[in-house]
């Protein structure tokens, strides 16, 4: 076997390892309880907005801080701190998919995807910073 073939095989194997490691972290959705087992590790959590709880957003005080409460699919409720502005029509959302990590009793959220009711099915909105 030629040395160029060996080098190409090693590069392909390294590329496959990098791709698998990049996508392995975001393969499943978790609950607040499972995310709390590894604080600081980033997870996707699906939940429903607790519309009876107060939402806090003061763009004059801090335009990049929005707090609200979400109940995950297992029924666990947590305060969510989103590092961004309040998403438009979050109150109308059917489900919320959040990317972030647990910090104590709060879920620090970096990205929100809202799933709107069926009559708005085509209008899925993503809020957050890339990365």
HELIX and SHEET records of a PDB file:
HELIX    1   1 UNK A    3  UNK A   24  1                                  22    
HELIX    2   2 UNK A   32  UNK A   36  1                                   5    
HELIX    3   3 UNK A   90  UNK A   92  5                                   3    
HELIX    4   4 UNK A  118  UNK A  120  5                                   3    
SHEET    1   A 4 UNK A  29  UNK A  30  0                                        
SHEET    2   A 4 UNK A  43  UNK A  49  1                                        
SHEET    3   A 4 UNK A  66  UNK A  72 -1                                        
SHEET    4   A 4 UNK A  56  UNK A  57 -1                                        
SHEET    1   B 5 UNK A  29  UNK A  30  0                                        
SHEET    2   B 5 UNK A  43  UNK A  49  1                                        
SHEET    3   B 5 UNK A  93  UNK A 103 -1                                        
SHEET    4   B 5 UNK A 106  UNK A 116 -1                                        
SHEET    5   B 5 UNK A  77  UNK A  82  1                                        
SHEET    1   C 5 UNK A  29  UNK A  30  0                                        
SHEET    2   C 5 UNK A  43  UNK A  49  1                                        
SHEET    3   C 5 UNK A  93  UNK A 103 -1                                        
SHEET    4   C 5 UNK A 106  UNK A 116 -1                                        
SHEET    5   C 5 UNK A 125  UNK A 128 -1                                        
END                                                                             
